[in-house]
Amino acid sequence: MRIAFLGLGIPNLYENSTMYTELMLEFHKDGHEVTLVGPAFEDDVKGLQTEKGVQVLRVPTLNLFQVGKFEKGISNLLLPYQYKKALKNSKIDLKFDLIFMPTPPITLFDLAVWFKKKYKSKIYLILRDIFPQNAVDLKMITQGGIIHRYFREKERKMYRLSDTIGCMSQGNIDYVRAHNPSVSKKKFHLLPNWDTPLPLSQENEIVERKNKMGLNGKFLVVFGGNIGLPQKMENIADLAKSCLEIENLLFLIVGDGYERDPFEDLVIANNLTNVKIMDYMEREEFFKLMEVADVGLISLSEDFTIPNIPSKAVIYHNAKKPILASVDTQTDLPQILEKSGSGVFARAGNTEELKSKLLYLYNNPEVRKTMGNSGYRYMYESLTVDKAYSRAQIALKNLNEKT
C-alpha cells in the first residue's frame, strides 16, 4: 500500500521522532511505501529526502508556531496550497492508496480531499484537537461568528468525507458523535496516544544524575510540553504559590509556547522561588529529567467543553511517575487515571483541591511508586506504537471489508 502522511512536524528521522512518525515507520517496516509531508523549518533541508527508508518532503511555509493568532491563521490556511504545489513539483507519484492526516490542523483536509477525488485515496483521520470548538472555549474565536461558522462547516465536511477516524479516548468519540449525529458511528475507533518506550535507567544512575543537576533533596514536580492557552498556566502558578512554604518542593516547567512569557511574568510578579522554567528538550533528554522527578504534572483549562487527553501522559508513564492532573469537567482523563491506577486529579481552577492531591503524593512515597508502576504497565498494555499500529490495521481491515 502507498501511504502519504500530511502533518505539521517532521523531525529528522535519524535524530528524533514524533508519535506520528513512529507510527508511519511501523507501516514502512511492514512493507508499505510511505511518504511524509511537513513544513521545512529553518534548520531543515528543504525538498525531498529519504530518511530511514521513507520519503520526506519538507515544504517552505510561513511561520506556524509561537506567532500571533492572525499570522498563525493565515499560515495554516495557506498550507494545503503550499503542500500541493510542492508535491506536484517533487515528481512523486501522487496516486496514494491512503492519506493519514492528524488534527491539528484542520486546513490540510482540503488537500486530503483533493487526493480522494483525484486518486480515489482513502482518508484516515487521526483526531486530536477538536477544532473549532477548542478555539471557542479558549476565547480565540467567537461562537457563531463568521470564522467559527467557516471552520465548523470544514469540520463537518472532514468527518463526512473521512473514511475512518481514530480518536484518543471514548470521550472524544462520544463528543464528536453527539455533535455530528449524521456521521456513521462505524467510522470511529479508539486510537489512544502512543509512543515507543525508552529504556529505564538503573536506580544508581538516576540518583547520580539528580546530584549532578544540583537537585538532591528536592521533591520535583515536572510539567513538560507546550506552554499555551490550553494548559492554563495560571493554575500552575497558583498551585506553586500555595506551596511556597514547602521548602524542598520544586516545580520544573519545561517547554515553549505562546504563553511562556506571560507565565514567566507571573512567576516573577509572585516571587515564585519554587518554580524553575527550562527550555524545550528533545524527547530522550526530557525522559532523563522525568526519571529524577517525583510527579508528572498535567494542566488543562477549566474552560474546555471538549475532552482532551494530553500526549505528555505517555512519557510520564514511561518514566514510572505518578500523574497529578488539573483538569476540566469534560475530559475523561480522570476515568483513565482511576482505571489504570496511575495518578490523581483535581478540578482545574480549584487550587486547594489540587494542592491536597499533591500533598497526598508528597507524603506517600509508596503510593507514588505503586502509581508509577501501574502507569508503566498501562503504557505497555495500551500506549505503545505497536498497539497503535494494530488498532490502525484493524480499522483499515474493517474499512476494506465495507468497500
Buried (B, 14 or more C-beta within 10 A) or exposed (E): EBBBBBBBBBBBBEEEBBBBBBBBBBBBEEEBBBBBBBBBBEEBEEBBBEBBEBBBBBBEBBEBBEBEEEEBBEBBEBBBEBBBEBBEEBEBEBEBBBBBBBBBBBBBBBBBBBBBEEBEBBBBBBBBBBBBBBBBBBEBBEEEEEBBBEBBEBBBBBBEBBBBBBBBBBBBBBBBBEBEEEBEEEBBBBBBBBBBBBEBBEEEEBEBBBEEBEBEEBBBBBBBBBBBBBBBBBBBBBBBBBBBEBEEBBBBBBBBBBBBEBBBEBBEEBEBEBBBBEEBBEBEEBBBBBBBBBBBBBBBBBBBEBBBBBBBBBBBBBBBBBBBBBBBEBBBBBEBBEEBBBBBBBEBBBBEBBBEBBEBBBEEEEEBEBBBBBBBBBBEEBBBBEBBBEBBEEBBEBBEEEE
